[in-house]
Amino acid sequence: MSNQQPNILFICSDQHQTMASGCYGHSEVHTPNIDRIAAAGVRFNHTYCQSPVCVPARGSIITGQYPHTHGARILQDALPADTRTIAHHFGQYGYQTAAIGKMHFVDETQKHGFDYRVELDSFRKTLTNSEWQELRRDQDGVGTMGRPSKLSSRYFQDTYYADETVRYLCEERYPDKPFILWSSYFMPHTPLVPMLEYFNLYNPKTLTLPKRSEHALESGFEGHLTRSKQRGWYDQTDDELRCALAGYYGNISQMDACVGKVLDTLYDLGLYQNTIIVYTSDHGEMAGGHRMWTKHNMYEQSVCVPLIVRLPDDRDAGTTQNHLIEHIDLYPTLAELCGLPVPKNIQGRSFAPLFCNETYEPREYVYSEYDFCHSVFTQDNCYVGKSPILMVRTNQWKLNYLSWGRSELFDLEKDPNEFTNVIDELENAWIVRELTEIAERMHSL
């Protein structure tokens, strides 16, 4: 394979809410480097993860399959060792394959097709035992309260992952072969404890609060209300929420600075012109919306993800797309953009025609699923083992379907904030039936 084959730099953050970036219209969050990718690429406004939790979501990205197909359905599930991934596929066609940072394979002895691998244990070895304990003391127990760290950048794993990505580009890659490189970060995932310089970018007293209903979570699945109250989120005061947002936005800006270090290296090495750059996050973050934090639900803040794709010729630079896209669509899209055959056993569908002025048949809906995770949903694990929440979202409607509990239906045209569950309105019975049939069919694929 010639060295004219495009490289792929796939940048993945953890728990980045779609709207919390400058390029997505946020007036307060500082993301100059993510914005730089968007200025040269295409920003997708309606991209959805296949599960609003790390392990299954990341498994879906690299396999092109839904969680119930690839088998890693909850946080504790390791992606099966024999699962074929995008790294196997690209490696078969002569690509160098590398994954640096948080991939969340659970069993990190498995490389899943990535020939070059750097992960948390590698970072751990850069700190002494006393430094590791200092890091634990600095960040333990903070959760979603938000405050600045007392530590320097070398204590943060994302600094290490960015430095190792730079080192790979400069020293480890083979200059005569194309590469597909995952550069994967922990931030802006909780705890909300960024370095002081990034926390200080934000004044908690002036930050805009997310819209919150006075009756948040009362008309839908009762497990979300229980979880919010158990975690202390439901009664979070405005001042507490603003401080938490300063921590979350600081995490985003700190991660964005790591992205900038990698982008600068790509430019300096002359690799930029022949590299496809993808930026996304494994899932979103509620960030106080609906009086909740983290994920584990199907609200837009949790299940919608940022996605920016920049092609080597800056094709369609600075444009946006409003088509419904799923994370599993990335695998076949990247294969097609690189001139590789698309595997037949994956469930994603390529949106490469959008870049090539070719006919593209848009998705009529997107699908996501959530199996209840041990220890992190409710304290008593009373939902663990029950059938999952299945989401089907069209341009207008979203159904969050529970076969055993109260489902939720939102009219996103009339109610974009998802404040009013209209599942009981008789005139909506037809759409409930239609979307329920789709949800059950998708989960049986």
C-alpha positions as CSV (number, residue, x, y, z in Angstrom):
1,M,0.0,0.0,0.0
2,S,1.4,3.4,-0.9
3,N,2.2,6.1,1.5
4,Q,-0.3,8.3,-0.3
5,Q,-3.0,6.3,1.5
6,P,-4.6,8.8,4.0
7,N,-3.7,8.5,7.7
8,I,-6.4,8.6,10.3
9,L,-6.0,10.5,13.6
10,F,-9.0,9.6,15.8
11,I,-9.3,11.8,18.8
12,C,-11.8,10.6,21.5
13,S,-12.6,12.3,24.7
14,D,-14.7,11.0,27.6
15,Q,-18.1,12.5,28.6
16,H,-18.0,15.6,26.5
17,Q,-21.5,17.1,26.1
18,T,-22.1,18.1,22.4
19,M,-23.1,21.7,23.1
20,A,-20.1,22.4,25.4
21,S,-17.8,23.5,22.7
22,G,-17.3,26.9,21.0
23,C,-17.8,25.4,17.5
24,Y,-21.2,24.0,18.6
25,G,-22.3,27.5,19.7
26,H,-21.4,27.6,23.4
27,S,-20.6,31.2,24.3
28,E,-18.6,30.4,27.5
29,V,-16.6,27.2,27.0
30,H,-13.1,27.6,25.6
31,T,-12.2,25.0,23.0
32,P,-9.9,26.6,20.5
33,N,-8.3,23.4,19.2
34,I,-11.6,21.5,18.8
35,D,-12.9,24.6,17.1
36,R,-9.8,24.5,14.8
37,I,-10.7,21.0,13.6
38,A,-14.3,22.2,13.0
39,A,-13.1,25.2,11.0
40,A,-11.3,22.8,8.6
41,G,-13.9,20.1,8.6
42,V,-17.5,19.1,8.8
43,R,-19.4,19.4,12.1
44,F,-22.2,16.9,12.6
45,N,-25.0,18.1,14.9
46,H,-27.0,14.9,15.5
47,T,-24.6,12.1,16.2
48,Y,-25.6,9.4,18.8
49,C,-23.6,6.9,20.8
50,Q,-24.8,3.3,20.9
51,S,-24.9,3.3,24.7
52,P,-24.6,6.2,27.2
53,V,-21.8,4.5,29.2
54,C,-18.1,4.1,28.4
55,V,-17.4,0.4,27.7
56,P,-20.3,-0.5,25.4
57,A,-20.1,2.9,23.6
58,R,-16.4,2.5,22.9
59,G,-16.9,-1.1,21.9
60,S,-19.5,0.0,19.3
61,I,-17.2,2.6,17.8
62,I,-14.3,0.2,17.1
63,T,-16.5,-2.8,16.0
64,G,-19.3,-1.0,14.1
65,Q,-21.8,-3.2,16.1
66,Y,-24.4,-2.5,18.7
67,P,-23.6,-3.5,22.3
68,H,-25.9,-6.5,22.3
69,T,-24.0,-7.8,19.3
70,H,-20.4,-7.2,20.3
71,G,-21.2,-8.3,23.9
72,A,-19.8,-5.6,26.1
73,R,-23.1,-4.3,27.5
74,I,-22.2,-2.8,30.9
75,L,-19.1,-1.2,32.5
76,Q,-17.9,-4.5,33.9
77,D,-18.0,-6.4,30.5
78,A,-14.7,-6.9,28.7
79,L,-15.0,-6.7,24.9
80,P,-14.6,-10.4,23.8
81,A,-11.0,-11.2,22.8
82,D,-12.1,-12.7,19.4
83,T,-14.1,-9.6,18.4
84,R,-12.9,-8.1,15.1
85,T,-12.3,-4.3,15.2
86,I,-11.5,-1.5,12.9
87,A,-7.8,-2.0,13.9
88,H,-7.9,-5.6,12.6
89,H,-9.5,-4.4,9.4
90,F,-7.1,-1.5,8.6
91,G,-4.1,-3.6,9.7
92,Q,-5.1,-6.2,7.2
93,Y,-4.7,-3.6,4.5
94,G,-1.3,-2.4,5.5
95,Y,-2.0,0.3,8.1
96,Q,-0.1,0.8,11.3
97,T,-2.6,0.6,14.1
98,A,-2.1,2.4,17.5
99,A,-4.2,3.2,20.5
100,I,-3.0,5.6,23.1
101,G,-5.0,6.4,26.2
102,K,-8.3,5.4,27.6
103,M,-9.9,2.7,25.4
104,H,-11.7,1.0,28.3
105,F,-11.3,-2.6,27.1
106,V,-11.7,-3.7,30.7
107,D,-9.2,-6.5,30.0
108,E,-6.2,-4.3,28.9
109,T,-4.1,-7.4,28.1
110,Q,-6.2,-7.6,25.0
111,K,-5.0,-5.2,22.2
112,H,-8.0,-5.8,19.9
113,G,-6.0,-5.3,16.7
114,F,-4.0,-2.3,17.8
115,D,-0.3,-3.2,17.4
116,Y,0.9,-0.3,19.5
117,R,-0.8,0.3,22.8
118,V,-0.3,2.8,25.7
119,E,-2.7,2.8,28.6
120,L,-3.3,3.7,32.2
121,D,-0.7,1.3,33.6
122,S,1.9,3.0,31.5
123,F,1.0,6.4,33.0
124,R,0.9,4.9,36.5
125,K,4.6,4.0,36.2
126,T,5.6,7.7,35.6
127,L,4.5,8.5,39.2
128,T,6.1,7.3,42.5
129,N,3.8,5.7,45.0
130,S,3.8,8.9,47.1
131,E,2.9,10.9,44.0
132,W,0.1,8.5,43.1
133,Q,-1.3,8.8,46.6
134,E,-1.0,12.6,46.3
135,L,-3.1,12.4,43.1
136,R,-5.7,10.2,44.7
137,R,-6.0,12.7,47.6
138,D,-6.3,15.6,45.2
139,Q,-9.2,14.1,43.3
140,D,-11.0,11.6,45.5
141,G,-14.4,12.5,47.0
142,V,-14.9,15.5,44.7
143,G,-17.4,14.0,42.3
144,T,-19.5,16.7,40.8
145,M,-18.6,19.5,43.2
146,G,-15.9,21.2,41.1
147,R,-12.7,22.8,42.3
148,P,-9.2,23.5,41.0
149,S,-6.4,21.0,41.4
150,K,-3.3,21.8,43.4
151,L,-1.2,19.6,41.0
152,S,0.9,20.3,37.9
153,S,0.2,18.8,34.5
154,R,2.5,15.8,34.9
155,Y,0.0,14.3,37.4
156,F,-2.8,14.1,34.8
157,Q,-3.1,11.1,32.6
158,D,-4.3,13.1,29.6
159,T,-1.0,15.1,29.6
160,Y,0.8,11.7,29.4
161,Y,-1.5,10.5,26.6
162,A,-0.9,13.6,24.5
163,D,2.8,13.4,25.0
164,E,2.8,9.7,24.0
165,T,0.7,10.5,21.0
166,V,3.3,13.1,20.0
167,R,6.1,10.6,20.6
168,Y,4.4,8.0,18.4
169,L,4.0,10.5,15.6
170,C,7.6,11.6,15.9
171,E,9.4,8.4,16.7
172,E,7.3,5.2,16.6
173,R,5.4,5.3,13.3
174,Y,6.9,4.0,10.1
175,P,7.1,6.8,7.6
176,D,6.5,4.5,4.6
177,K,3.2,3.2,5.9
178,P,-0.2,4.9,6.6
179,F,-1.4,4.9,10.2
180,I,-4.7,4.8,12.1
181,L,-4.1,6.3,15.5
182,W,-6.5,6.5,18.4
183,S,-5.6,9.3,20.8
184,S,-8.0,8.8,23.6
185,Y,-8.5,11.0,26.7
186,F,-10.0,10.7,30.2
187,M,-11.3,14.2,30.5
188,P,-13.7,15.9,30.8
189,H,-15.0,12.9,32.8
190,T,-15.5,13.4,36.5
191,P,-14.0,14.3,39.0
192,L,-14.3,18.0,38.1
193,V,-10.8,18.9,39.2
194,P,-8.9,20.6,36.4
195,M,-5.6,22.4,36.8
196,L,-5.9,25.8,38.3
197,E,-5.2,27.6,35.0
198,Y,-8.1,25.9,33.4
199,F,-10.5,26.2,36.3
200,N,-9.7,29.9,36.4
201,L,-10.9,30.4,32.8
202,Y,-14.4,30.3,34.3
203,N,-16.0,32.5,36.9
204,P,-18.6,30.4,38.7
205,K,-20.6,33.5,39.6
206,T,-21.4,34.4,36.0
207,L,-21.8,31.0,34.3
208,T,-25.1,30.3,32.6
209,L,-27.2,27.6,34.2
210,P,-28.8,24.8,32.1
211,K,-32.5,25.0,31.7
212,R,-34.2,22.9,34.5
213,S,-37.8,22.1,34.9
214,E,-39.4,22.5,38.4
215,H,-40.8,19.0,37.9
216,A,-37.7,17.4,36.5
217,L,-37.8,13.5,36.2
218,E,-41.2,13.3,37.8
219,S,-43.2,12.1,34.7
220,G,-40.8,9.4,33.3
221,F,-38.9,6.4,34.4
222,E,-38.7,6.6,38.2
223,G,-35.2,5.2,38.4
224,H,-33.7,8.4,37.1
225,L,-35.4,10.4,39.9
226,T,-34.2,7.9,42.5
227,R,-30.6,8.1,41.2
228,S,-30.6,11.9,41.0
229,K,-31.7,12.1,44.6
230,Q,-29.4,9.4,45.9
231,R,-26.4,11.2,44.4
232,G,-27.4,14.6,45.8
233,W,-27.8,16.1,42.3
234,Y,-31.5,16.8,42.5
235,D,-31.2,19.5,45.2
236,Q,-27.9,21.0,44.0
237,T,-28.2,24.8,44.5
238,D,-27.5,27.3,41.8
239,D,-24.2,28.2,43.3
240,E,-23.1,24.6,43.7
241,L,-24.1,23.9,40.1
242,R,-22.1,26.9,38.8
243,C,-19.0,25.8,40.6
244,A,-19.5,22.3,39.2
245,L,-19.8,23.7,35.7
246,A,-16.6,25.7,36.2
247,G,-14.9,22.3,37.0
248,Y,-16.5,20.6,34.0
249,Y,-15.7,23.3,31.6
250,G,-12.1,23.5,33.0
251,N,-11.8,19.8,32.3
252,I,-12.9,20.4,28.7
253,S,-10.4,23.2,28.2
254,Q,-7.6,21.1,29.7
255,M,-8.4,18.2,27.4
256,D,-8.7,20.7,24.5
257,A,-5.1,21.8,25.2
258,C,-3.9,18.2,24.9
259,V,-5.7,18.0,21.5
260,G,-3.9,21.2,20.5
261,K,-0.5,19.7,21.3
262,V,-1.2,16.7,19.0
263,L,-2.6,18.9,16.2
264,D,0.5,21.1,16.3
265,T,2.7,18.0,16.0
266,L,0.7,16.8,13.0
267,Y,1.3,20.2,11.3
268,D,5.0,20.3,12.3
269,L,5.7,16.9,10.8
270,G,4.0,17.7,7.5
271,L,1.3,15.0,8.1
272,Y,-1.7,17.3,8.2
273,Q,-2.4,17.4,4.5
274,N,-2.7,13.6,4.2
275,T,-4.5,12.9,7.5
276,I,-8.2,12.4,8.2
277,I,-8.9,13.9,11.6
278,V,-12.0,12.7,13.6
279,Y,-13.0,14.2,16.9
280,T,-15.8,12.7,19.0
281,S,-16.6,11.6,22.6
282,D,-17.8,8.2,23.8
283,H,-21.0,9.7,25.2
284,G,-22.2,13.0,26.7
285,E,-22.6,14.5,30.1
286,M,-25.8,15.8,31.7
287,A,-23.9,18.7,33.4
288,G,-26.9,19.6,35.6
289,G,-29.5,19.2,32.9
290,H,-32.7,17.6,34.3
291,R,-31.0,17.9,37.7
292,M,-28.6,15.1,36.8
293,W,-24.9,14.6,36.2
294,T,-22.8,12.0,34.3
295,K,-24.8,9.7,31.9
296,H,-26.7,6.4,32.1
297,N,-29.9,7.9,30.5
298,M,-31.2,8.8,27.1
299,Y,-31.6,12.5,27.4
300,E,-29.9,14.5,24.6
301,Q,-27.1,15.8,26.9
302,S,-26.2,12.2,27.6
303,V,-26.6,10.3,24.4
304,C,-25.9,12.9,21.7
305,V,-22.2,13.3,21.0
306,P,-19.9,15.8,19.2
307,L,-18.6,14.6,15.9
308,I,-16.2,16.5,13.6
309,V,-14.6,15.0,10.5
310,R,-11.8,16.8,8.7
311,L,-10.6,15.4,5.3
312,P,-7.1,15.9,3.9
313,D,-8.1,18.4,1.3
314,D,-10.2,20.4,3.8
315,R,-13.2,19.4,1.8
316,D,-16.4,21.2,3.0
317,A,-14.4,23.1,5.5
318,G,-16.4,24.9,8.2
319,T,-19.7,23.3,7.2
320,T,-22.4,21.5,9.2
321,Q,-24.6,18.4,8.7
322,N,-27.9,17.8,10.4
323,H,-28.4,14.2,9.3
324,L,-28.9,11.6,12.0
325,I,-25.7,9.6,12.5
326,E,-24.7,6.7,14.7
327,H,-21.3,6.1,16.2
328,I,-21.2,2.7,14.5
329,D,-21.3,4.5,11.1
330,L,-17.7,5.8,11.7
331,Y,-16.1,2.4,10.9
332,P,-17.6,1.9,7.4
333,T,-17.2,5.6,6.7
334,L,-13.5,5.7,7.4
335,A,-13.0,2.5,5.5
336,E,-14.7,3.9,2.4
337,L,-12.9,7.3,2.6
338,C,-9.6,5.3,2.7
339,G,-10.6,3.2,-0.3
340,L,-10.9,0.0,1.7
341,P,-13.7,-2.5,1.4
342,V,-16.4,-2.3,4.1
343,P,-16.8,-5.5,6.2
344,K,-20.1,-7.3,5.8
345,N,-20.6,-8.2,9.4
346,I,-20.9,-4.7,10.8
347,Q,-24.2,-2.9,11.6
348,G,-23.1,0.7,10.8
349,R,-23.6,2.3,7.4
350,S,-21.2,4.7,5.7
351,F,-22.0,8.4,5.4
352,A,-18.9,8.9,3.1
353,P,-21.2,9.9,0.2
354,L,-21.9,13.2,2.1
355,F,-18.2,14.1,1.4
356,C,-18.2,13.0,-2.2
357,N,-21.3,14.7,-3.6
358,E,-22.9,11.3,-4.1
359,T,-26.4,10.1,-3.3
360,Y,-26.9,9.5,0.4
361,E,-30.0,8.0,1.9
362,P,-30.3,9.5,5.4
363,R,-31.2,7.5,8.5
364,E,-34.8,7.8,9.4
365,Y,-33.9,7.1,13.1
366,V,-31.0,6.4,15.4
367,Y,-30.9,3.7,18.1
368,S,-29.2,3.4,21.4
369,E,-29.5,1.0,24.4
370,Y,-28.6,1.1,28.1
371,D,-28.2,-2.0,30.3
372,F,-28.2,-1.1,34.0
373,C,-24.7,-1.2,35.4
374,H,-23.7,-2.6,38.8
375,S,-23.0,-0.1,41.6
376,V,-23.4,3.0,39.5
377,F,-27.1,3.4,38.8
378,T,-28.8,3.0,42.1
379,Q,-27.4,2.1,45.5
380,D,-29.4,-1.1,45.8
381,N,-28.8,-2.3,42.2
382,C,-32.5,-3.0,42.0
383,Y,-32.6,-2.5,38.2
384,V,-29.5,-4.6,37.4
385,G,-30.5,-7.5,35.3
386,K,-33.7,-6.0,34.0
387,S,-34.2,-5.5,30.3
388,P,-32.4,-2.4,29.0
389,I,-33.7,1.1,28.1
390,L,-34.0,1.2,24.3
391,M,-34.0,4.6,22.6
392,V,-35.3,5.3,19.1
393,R,-35.0,8.9,17.9
394,T,-36.3,10.4,14.7
395,N,-36.1,14.0,13.6
396,Q,-39.2,14.8,15.6
397,W,-39.7,12.1,18.1
398,K,-37.8,10.2,20.8
399,L,-39.0,7.1,22.5
400,N,-37.1,5.7,25.6
401,Y,-38.7,2.3,25.8
402,L,-38.8,0.1,28.9
403,S,-40.6,-3.3,28.4
404,W,-41.2,-3.5,32.2
405,G,-41.5,0.1,33.3
406,R,-42.7,3.6,32.4
407,S,-41.4,4.6,29.0
408,E,-40.9,8.2,27.8
409,L,-41.9,9.9,24.6
410,F,-40.7,13.4,23.7
411,D,-41.8,15.6,20.8
412,L,-38.5,17.2,20.0
413,E,-40.0,19.8,17.7
414,K,-42.3,21.2,20.3
415,D,-40.2,20.3,23.4
416,P,-36.5,20.3,22.5
417,N,-35.5,20.3,26.2
418,E,-37.4,17.0,26.8
419,F,-39.3,18.4,29.7
420,T,-42.7,16.9,28.9
421,N,-43.3,13.2,28.6
422,V,-46.3,12.8,26.2
423,I,-46.4,8.9,26.4
424,D,-50.0,9.0,27.8
425,E,-51.5,11.3,25.2
426,L,-53.9,9.3,23.0
427,E,-53.1,11.0,19.8
428,N,-49.5,9.8,20.2
429,A,-50.4,6.1,20.4
430,W,-49.5,5.5,16.8
431,I,-46.0,6.8,17.1
432,V,-45.5,4.9,20.4
433,R,-46.5,1.7,18.6
434,E,-44.3,2.4,15.6
435,L,-41.2,3.3,17.6
436,T,-41.7,0.4,20.0
437,E,-41.7,-2.0,17.1
438,I,-38.4,-0.4,15.8
439,A,-36.8,-0.6,19.3
440,E,-37.7,-4.3,19.7
441,R,-36.5,-5.1,16.2
442,M,-33.2,-3.3,16.6
443,H,-32.5,-5.0,19.9
444,S,-33.1,-8.4,18.2
445,L,-30.7,-7.9,15.3
